[in-house]
């Protein structure tokens, strides 16, 4: 069958090319080849995904990638992507797959929110010289503090539930080994240790080599229970039950057998080459009561020393669900918005299911406060956090901390080509092919990830200093520091913010 | 020389205890060296044996609550009574025998060890059992099992005897839906419409017979059942059609 799908990109070589063939070796998608006889590099443009690996590594900067300037008759409704998707499904009869978060033109509420700053009537604070605190504690906070007098001293007698101390409210979100490479996990683990935060194993288990980073690790338990045993559960600080993911609410995962190599097999504790299927639901959880059963199974198995997080996708009824999760005994509720990333998800699901994290986190924070149980859980926001302002806005809307995933991958070379599901990632990030994994140097990955956290953390200090605050705690749920622009009354009400000018 | 008093045998009265209190007592007893624990008056307390990593014995009298032996690594639990849902949830090794019936999702995600249920079980027994290297879980159900038996099964051995308390035909539908590893053995016949679309009936080999006999003997002995009565029947073996049932689902 002839494919009707045209090339999306064109690879162009300038006369600066010295035929070193670095580009041919680097292209993992089979878009470039070299013909010795006529000493020419040819491009098979239909295979190019615009990952920019060749562009970046070309020593003479001779390569550029351009959009294929193929013209369709203009149609605002039947866009080229829509047309080509139909061709692809007509050719295969399958579900369209994609990687990375929702790329469609849905509105961003982060981009309609602006911060306040101190002018004249209250002083701003210069974080470069004055103390400024980003330290964040995750875990249940007591609703009252009992203070007793002992030998003339005041002593707090209230017993705290376990807490996790973060030096910055930014954590790395769940990305499982298998979906991403071991070298990425190495980088994430080390950067978390240096920065005093947590990374998250995702549902694919914890590699033997990374147990030493346990104090900076969240271990995840998903419906597939891959690599979950007693040692794993007790390895980290937090055990996260993954119920849902922002990019694919309500559906499970299929890690294809060809990605299950020796390392992945050992870590997930399944045979090499078999598919790793994560069912859509946990089959021991059909209700909040069942969720409580798993929460306490994990607490019993970890002797009540670890925090239990429950991660859900942001969906319509998220506030009521989060309330149920809090009442089921979780210490952390993690909400993943519809912009959240993915290694492999049906495109139709990614593009059309879930709601924005900004609305979800505001609704959840509001609901838990009204029910008087906000102190019983920490809230973690994730899904589409692009910069430090998004972090600060999520916190002002009610989050205690955020997860970043896509931003972390970008920091180590990802170009959002959205081909994670192919396992061919030319940057060594979303692949288990040893030749490709080698391209991601864990030492460099660690430095880049750490730098990103450092840069964002300083920026957050600058922003809250400008607002006259000296601790991130004073920003949490502090919606007075936000104003909305171009939002309807209902949206403003859900977000709990005033319109700009009021 | 001081004489060491052995406290390796210990009885805990579970009456009126919340599961967290009971399990705290169990952990303390295990920590102080008990290797044989008798729990009496158990009435639905969850998580008995959960997360215990020690080769030791539990005798449970009463009804064991949900998640019995979850994430467990080593113990041998005998329940003199019934058990609730998720017996052996994600267990790594050890043995659980239930001298009665059990609820839904028995053996969910178990990776090693053995679970024997004398009587009937609910829905989705053996769901997502897996195996890894020398770890190969075995789940034997003496009575009938219900729908979605062995769903998503990725490894291990699941045997359903349809025998106790009385011989019955196989009652489950959607057997082995999504199955991509391991094997299911059913005592008696099963109709094609009862099977999930990812499994097929295959011939029983000599090795299968040896393996079955070993478990049937142990099972009959454990529960004082008539071995000949159990073994004197034909067995149906189900295997997955593919280790990659959903490989053709996507447009790459």
Interface residues (C-beta under 8 A of the other chain):
Chain A: X88 X89 X91 X92 X93 X94 X95 X96 X97 X223 X224 X225 X228 X229 X230 X233 X254 X256 X257 X265 X269 X270 X271 X273 X274 X275 X277 X279 X283 X284 X293 X294 X296 X297 X300 X301 X302 X303 X346 X421 X422
Chain B: X19 X20 X23 X27 X46 X47 X50 X51 X53 X66 X67 X70 X71 X72 X73 X85 X86 X89 X90 X92 X105 X108 X109 X111 X124 X127 X128 X130 X131 X132 X135 X151 X152 X154 X155 X178 X180 X181 X243 X244 X245 X246 X247 X248 X249 X250 X251 X252
